[in-house]
């Protein structure tokens, strides 16, 4: 999991904001500023959700139950 978390963190901090092309099986699509912003807005929440899920899985579940 740490490698996956590192990859997600790197994607969020470096790769996503600097994306200039979108690779497809039919070739590359150059991203202008409008498209780059749209891709960032679509992909960032997914990457964050995946990173948060990994982080939650690493936190040990406590048997502590707070008093009522």
Backbone as XML, in Angstrom:
<?xml version="1.0"?>
<chain id="A" units="angstrom">
  <residue number="1" name="UNK">
    <atom name="N" x="0.792" y="-1.210" z="0.000"/>
    <atom name="CA" x="0.000" y="0.000" z="0.000"/>
    <atom name="C" x="0.837" y="1.278" z="0.000"/>
  </residue>
  <residue number="2" name="UNK">
    <atom name="N" x="1.991" y="1.294" z="0.678"/>
    <atom name="CA" x="2.773" y="2.543" z="0.661"/>
    <atom name="C" x="3.163" y="2.982" z="-0.747"/>
  </residue>
  <residue number="3" name="UNK">
    <atom name="N" x="3.482" y="2.030" z="-1.639"/>
    <atom name="CA" x="3.831" y="2.421" z="-3.004"/>
    <atom name="C" x="2.644" y="3.039" z="-3.724"/>
  </residue>
  <residue number="4" name="UNK">
    <atom name="N" x="1.481" y="2.468" z="-3.513"/>
    <atom name="CA" x="0.276" y="3.017" z="-4.130"/>
    <atom name="C" x="-0.037" y="4.395" z="-3.565"/>
  </residue>
  <residue number="5" name="UNK">
    <atom name="N" x="0.127" y="4.556" z="-2.257"/>
    <atom name="CA" x="-0.106" y="5.862" z="-1.631"/>
    <atom name="C" x="0.891" y="6.888" z="-2.157"/>
  </residue>
  <residue number="6" name="UNK">
    <atom name="N" x="2.138" y="6.487" z="-2.317"/>
    <atom name="CA" x="3.155" y="7.399" z="-2.865"/>
    <atom name="C" x="2.814" y="7.797" z="-4.286"/>
  </residue>
  <residue number="7" name="UNK">
    <atom name="N" x="2.356" y="6.844" z="-5.070"/>
    <atom name="CA" x="1.994" y="7.132" z="-6.462"/>
    <atom name="C" x="0.809" y="8.100" z="-6.525"/>
  </residue>
  <residue number="8" name="UNK">
    <atom name="N" x="-0.173" y="7.897" z="-5.660"/>
    <atom name="CA" x="-1.330" y="8.794" z="-5.639"/>
    <atom name="C" x="-0.930" y="10.191" z="-5.172"/>
  </residue>
  <residue number="9" name="UNK">
    <atom name="N" x="-0.084" y="10.262" z="-4.154"/>
    <atom name="CA" x="0.382" y="11.550" z="-3.652"/>
    <atom name="C" x="1.165" y="12.293" z="-4.729"/>
  </residue>
  <residue number="10" name="UNK">
    <atom name="N" x="2.022" y="11.576" z="-5.440"/>
    <atom name="CA" x="2.812" y="12.182" z="-6.519"/>
    <atom name="C" x="1.888" y="12.668" z="-7.640"/>
  </residue>
  <residue number="11" name="UNK">
    <atom name="N" x="0.905" y="11.858" z="-7.979"/>
    <atom name="CA" x="-0.036" y="12.249" z="-9.032"/>
    <atom name="C" x="-0.771" y="13.530" z="-8.648"/>
  </residue>
  <residue number="12" name="UNK">
    <atom name="N" x="-1.193" y="13.611" z="-7.385"/>
    <atom name="CA" x="-1.907" y="14.802" z="-6.917"/>
    <atom name="C" x="-1.011" y="16.036" z="-6.849"/>
  </residue>
  <residue number="13" name="UNK">
    <atom name="N" x="0.226" y="15.851" z="-6.409"/>
    <atom name="CA" x="1.092" y="17.008" z="-6.171"/>
    <atom name="C" x="1.860" y="17.473" z="-7.408"/>
  </residue>
  <residue number="14" name="UNK">
    <atom name="N" x="2.155" y="16.564" z="-8.315"/>
    <atom name="CA" x="3.013" y="16.931" z="-9.458"/>
    <atom name="C" x="2.369" y="16.673" z="-10.817"/>
  </residue>
  <residue number="15" name="UNK">
    <atom name="N" x="1.899" y="15.464" z="-11.027"/>
    <atom name="CA" x="1.485" y="15.060" z="-12.372"/>
    <atom name="C" x="0.212" y="15.739" z="-12.850"/>
  </residue>
  <residue number="16" name="UNK">
    <atom name="N" x="-0.800" y="15.752" z="-12.017"/>
    <atom name="CA" x="-2.094" y="16.256" z="-12.462"/>
    <atom name="C" x="-2.036" y="17.723" z="-12.870"/>
  </residue>
  <residue number="17" name="UNK">
    <atom name="N" x="-1.365" y="18.531" z="-12.084"/>
    <atom name="CA" x="-1.313" y="19.967" z="-12.385"/>
    <atom name="C" x="-0.441" y="20.293" z="-13.590"/>
  </residue>
  <residue number="18" name="UNK">
    <atom name="N" x="0.395" y="19.348" z="-13.998"/>
    <atom name="CA" x="1.277" y="19.615" z="-15.144"/>
    <atom name="C" x="0.889" y="18.820" z="-16.390"/>
  </residue>
  <residue number="19" name="UNK">
    <atom name="N" x="-0.271" y="18.193" z="-16.370"/>
    <atom name="CA" x="-0.715" y="17.400" z="-17.529"/>
    <atom name="C" x="-0.874" y="18.300" z="-18.755"/>
  </residue>
  <residue number="20" name="UNK">
    <atom name="N" x="-0.315" y="17.866" z="-19.844"/>
    <atom name="CA" x="-0.413" y="18.634" z="-21.094"/>
    <atom name="C" x="-1.006" y="17.819" z="-22.234"/>
  </residue>
  <residue number="21" name="UNK">
    <atom name="N" x="-1.032" y="16.493" z="-22.066"/>
    <atom name="CA" x="-1.633" y="15.624" z="-23.073"/>
    <atom name="C" x="-2.412" y="14.506" z="-22.392"/>
  </residue>
  <residue number="22" name="UNK">
    <atom name="N" x="-3.365" y="13.972" z="-23.112"/>
    <atom name="CA" x="-4.143" y="12.831" z="-22.664"/>
    <atom name="C" x="-3.893" y="11.725" z="-23.682"/>
  </residue>
  <residue number="23" name="UNK">
    <atom name="N" x="-3.293" y="10.640" z="-23.230"/>
    <atom name="CA" x="-2.970" y="9.525" z="-24.117"/>
    <atom name="C" x="-4.157" y="8.585" z="-24.235"/>
  </residue>
  <residue number="24" name="UNK">
    <atom name="N" x="-4.522" y="8.247" z="-25.477"/>
    <atom name="CA" x="-5.592" y="7.283" z="-25.719"/>
    <atom name="C" x="-5.076" y="6.206" z="-26.664"/>
  </residue>
  <residue number="25" name="UNK">
    <atom name="N" x="-5.853" y="5.168" z="-26.847"/>
    <atom name="CA" x="-5.448" y="4.118" z="-27.783"/>
    <atom name="C" x="-5.536" y="4.599" z="-29.237"/>
  </residue>
  <residue number="26" name="UNK">
    <atom name="N" x="-6.115" y="5.779" z="-29.449"/>
    <atom name="CA" x="-6.210" y="6.352" z="-30.787"/>
    <atom name="C" x="-5.232" y="7.504" z="-30.992"/>
  </residue>
  <residue number="27" name="UNK">
    <atom name="N" x="-4.367" y="7.746" z="-30.012"/>
    <atom name="CA" x="-3.388" y="8.823" z="-30.112"/>
    <atom name="C" x="-3.516" y="9.801" z="-28.949"/>
  </residue>
  <residue number="28" name="UNK">
    <atom name="N" x="-2.718" y="10.831" z="-29.007"/>
    <atom name="CA" x="-2.666" y="11.821" z="-27.930"/>
    <atom name="C" x="-3.593" y="12.991" z="-28.227"/>
  </residue>
  <residue number="29" name="UNK">
    <atom name="N" x="-4.165" y="13.523" z="-27.159"/>
    <atom name="CA" x="-4.993" y="14.717" z="-27.247"/>
    <atom name="C" x="-4.279" y="15.808" z="-26.468"/>
  </residue>
  <residue number="30" name="UNK">
    <atom name="N" x="-3.884" y="16.872" z="-27.161"/>
    <atom name="CA" x="-3.232" y="17.986" z="-26.478"/>
    <atom name="C" x="-4.263" y="18.731" z="-25.638"/>
  </residue>
  <residue number="31" name="UNK">
    <atom name="N" x="-3.887" y="19.048" z="-24.401"/>
    <atom name="CA" x="-4.788" y="19.736" z="-23.491"/>
    <atom name="C" x="-4.442" y="21.224" z="-23.448"/>
  </residue>
  <residue number="32" name="UNK">
    <atom name="N" x="-5.411" y="22.052" z="-23.813"/>
    <atom name="CA" x="-5.236" y="23.486" z="-23.601"/>
    <atom name="C" x="-5.611" y="23.775" z="-22.148"/>
  </residue>
  <residue number="33" name="UNK">
    <atom name="N" x="-5.554" y="25.011" z="-21.739"/>
    <atom name="CA" x="-5.804" y="25.355" z="-20.340"/>
    <atom name="C" x="-7.216" y="24.954" z="-19.899"/>
  </residue>
  <residue number="34" name="UNK">
    <atom name="N" x="-8.206" y="25.173" z="-20.744"/>
    <atom name="CA" x="-9.582" y="24.816" z="-20.399"/>
    <atom name="C" x="-9.726" y="23.307" z="-20.179"/>
  </residue>
  <residue number="35" name="UNK">
    <atom name="N" x="-9.141" y="22.518" z="-21.070"/>
    <atom name="CA" x="-9.205" y="21.060" z="-20.927"/>
    <atom name="C" x="-8.399" y="20.586" z="-19.721"/>
  </residue>
  <residue number="36" name="UNK">
    <atom name="N" x="-7.245" y="21.194" z="-19.469"/>
    <atom name="CA" x="-6.427" y="20.807" z="-18.330"/>
    <atom name="C" x="-7.191" y="21.026" z="-17.023"/>
  </residue>
  <residue number="37" name="UNK">
    <atom name="N" x="-7.879" y="22.146" z="-16.921"/>
    <atom name="CA" x="-8.676" y="22.449" z="-15.730"/>
    <atom name="C" x="-9.815" y="21.436" z="-15.580"/>
  </residue>
  <residue number="38" name="UNK">
    <atom name="N" x="-10.449" y="21.081" z="-16.688"/>
    <atom name="CA" x="-11.550" y="20.113" z="-16.643"/>
    <atom name="C" x="-11.057" y="18.725" z="-16.230"/>
  </residue>
  <residue number="39" name="UNK">
    <atom name="N" x="-9.922" y="18.308" z="-16.751"/>
    <atom name="CA" x="-9.352" y="17.005" z="-16.382"/>
    <atom name="C" x="-8.977" y="17.010" z="-14.900"/>
  </residue>
  <residue number="40" name="UNK">
    <atom name="N" x="-8.342" y="18.077" z="-14.455"/>
    <atom name="CA" x="-7.969" y="18.198" z="-13.043"/>
    <atom name="C" x="-9.213" y="18.107" z="-12.160"/>
  </residue>
  <residue number="41" name="UNK">
    <atom name="N" x="-10.261" y="18.831" z="-12.512"/>
    <atom name="CA" x="-11.494" y="18.846" z="-11.713"/>
    <atom name="C" x="-12.163" y="17.475" z="-11.682"/>
  </residue>
  <residue number="42" name="UNK">
    <atom name="N" x="-12.018" y="16.711" z="-12.748"/>
    <atom name="CA" x="-12.643" y="15.393" z="-12.804"/>
    <atom name="C" x="-11.818" y="14.326" z="-12.083"/>
  </residue>
  <residue number="43" name="UNK">
    <atom name="N" x="-10.501" y="14.401" z="-12.197"/>
    <atom name="CA" x="-9.629" y="13.338" z="-11.697"/>
    <atom name="C" x="-9.201" y="13.559" z="-10.244"/>
  </residue>
  <residue number="44" name="UNK">
    <atom name="N" x="-8.978" y="14.802" z="-9.846"/>
    <atom name="CA" x="-8.487" y="15.090" z="-8.491"/>
    <atom name="C" x="-9.366" y="14.484" z="-7.387"/>
  </residue>
  <residue number="45" name="UNK">
    <atom name="N" x="-10.701" y="14.630" z="-7.433"/>
    <atom name="CA" x="-11.515" y="14.041" z="-6.368"/>
    <atom name="C" x="-11.387" y="12.508" z="-6.290"/>
  </residue>
  <residue number="46" name="UNK">
    <atom name="N" x="-11.219" y="11.873" z="-7.424"/>
    <atom name="CA" x="-11.068" y="10.416" z="-7.443"/>
    <atom name="C" x="-9.742" y="10.012" z="-6.804"/>
  </residue>
  <residue number="47" name="UNK">
    <atom name="N" x="-8.670" y="10.708" z="-7.165"/>
    <atom name="CA" x="-7.365" y="10.412" z="-6.572"/>
    <atom name="C" x="-7.372" y="10.653" z="-5.069"/>
  </residue>
  <residue number="48" name="UNK">
    <atom name="N" x="-8.008" y="11.745" z="-4.638"/>
    <atom name="CA" x="-8.091" y="12.041" z="-3.206"/>
    <atom name="C" x="-8.875" y="10.968" z="-2.465"/>
  </residue>
  <residue number="49" name="UNK">
    <atom name="N" x="-9.991" y="10.538" z="-3.042"/>
    <atom name="CA" x="-10.810" y="9.498" z="-2.413"/>
    <atom name="C" x="-10.009" y="8.205" z="-2.265"/>
  </residue>
  <residue number="50" name="UNK">
    <atom name="N" x="-9.264" y="7.841" z="-3.301"/>
    <atom name="CA" x="-8.449" y="6.622" z="-3.238"/>
    <atom name="C" x="-7.347" y="6.746" z="-2.196"/>
  </residue>
  <residue number="51" name="UNK">
    <atom name="N" x="-6.700" y="7.895" z="-2.122"/>
    <atom name="CA" x="-5.650" y="8.107" z="-1.135"/>
    <atom name="C" x="-6.227" y="8.061" z="0.275"/>
  </residue>
  <residue number="52" name="UNK">
    <atom name="N" x="-7.377" y="8.691" z="0.481"/>
    <atom name="CA" x="-8.024" y="8.664" z="1.796"/>
    <atom name="C" x="-8.430" y="7.247" z="2.191"/>
  </residue>
  <residue number="53" name="UNK">
    <atom name="N" x="-8.882" y="6.463" z="1.228"/>
    <atom name="CA" x="-9.245" y="5.076" z="1.516"/>
    <atom name="C" x="-8.028" y="4.272" z="1.950"/>
  </residue>
  <residue number="54" name="UNK">
    <atom name="N" x="-6.908" y="4.487" z="1.282"/>
    <atom name="CA" x="-5.668" y="3.801" z="1.674"/>
    <atom name="C" x="-5.240" y="4.221" z="3.071"/>
  </residue>
  <residue number="55" name="UNK">
    <atom name="N" x="-5.320" y="5.504" z="3.349"/>
    <atom name="CA" x="-4.922" y="6.010" z="4.660"/>
    <atom name="C" x="-5.820" y="5.435" z="5.749"/>
  </residue>
  <residue number="56" name="UNK">
    <atom name="N" x="-7.110" y="5.358" z="5.497"/>
    <atom name="CA" x="-8.043" y="4.823" z="6.483"/>
    <atom name="C" x="-7.766" y="3.350" z="6.750"/>
  </residue>
  <residue number="57" name="UNK">
    <atom name="N" x="-7.357" y="2.629" z="5.728"/>
    <atom name="CA" x="-7.060" y="1.209" z="5.894"/>
    <atom name="C" x="-5.797" y="0.993" z="6.726"/>
  </residue>
  <residue number="58" name="UNK">
    <atom name="N" x="-4.906" y="1.973" z="6.743"/>
    <atom name="CA" x="-3.658" y="1.849" z="7.500"/>
    <atom name="C" x="-3.816" y="2.211" z="8.968"/>
  </residue>
  <residue number="59" name="UNK">
    <atom name="N" x="-4.876" y="2.941" z="9.305"/>
    <atom name="CA" x="-5.091" y="3.364" z="10.692"/>
    <atom name="C" x="-5.727" y="2.200" z="11.448"/>
  </residue>
  <residue number="60" name="UNK">
    <atom name="N" x="-5.066" y="1.736" z="12.503"/>
    <atom name="CA" x="-5.644" y="0.614" z="13.254"/>
    <atom name="C" x="-6.980" y="1.000" z="13.878"/>
  </residue>
  <residue number="61" name="UNK">
    <atom name="N" x="-7.899" y="0.088" z="13.794"/>
    <atom name="CA" x="-9.211" y="0.314" z="14.385"/>
    <atom name="C" x="-9.113" y="0.108" z="15.893"/>
  </residue>
  <residue number="62" name="UNK">
    <atom name="N" x="-9.488" y="1.087" z="16.638"/>
    <atom name="CA" x="-9.410" y="1.041" z="18.092"/>
    <atom name="C" x="-10.608" y="0.316" z="18.671"/>
  </residue>
  <residue number="63" name="UNK">
    <atom name="N" x="-10.391" y="-0.389" z="19.748"/>
    <atom name="CA" x="-11.512" y="-1.037" z="20.430"/>
    <atom name="C" x="-12.110" y="-0.085" z="21.467"/>
  </residue>
  <residue number="64" name="UNK">
    <atom name="N" x="-11.552" y="1.116" z="21.568"/>
    <atom name="CA" x="-12.039" y="2.114" z="22.497"/>
    <atom name="C" x="-13.420" y="2.595" z="22.085"/>
  </residue>
  <residue number="65" name="UNK">
    <atom name="N" x="-14.333" y="2.587" z="23.023"/>
    <atom name="CA" x="-15.666" y="3.132" z="22.793"/>
    <atom name="C" x="-15.852" y="4.303" z="23.745"/>
  </residue>
  <residue number="66" name="UNK">
    <atom name="N" x="-16.072" y="5.491" z="23.219"/>
    <atom name="CA" x="-16.225" y="6.649" z="24.096"/>
    <atom name="C" x="-17.459" y="6.497" z="24.975"/>
  </residue>
  <residue number="67" name="UNK">
    <atom name="N" x="-17.380" y="6.997" z="26.202"/>
    <atom name="CA" x="-18.557" y="6.912" z="27.090"/>
    <atom name="C" x="-19.695" y="7.751" z="26.570"/>
  </residue>
  <residue number="68" name="UNK">
    <atom name="N" x="-20.880" y="7.308" z="26.859"/>
    <atom name="CA" x="-22.079" y="8.046" z="26.410"/>
    <atom name="C" x="-22.428" y="9.149" z="27.368"/>
  </residue>
</chain>
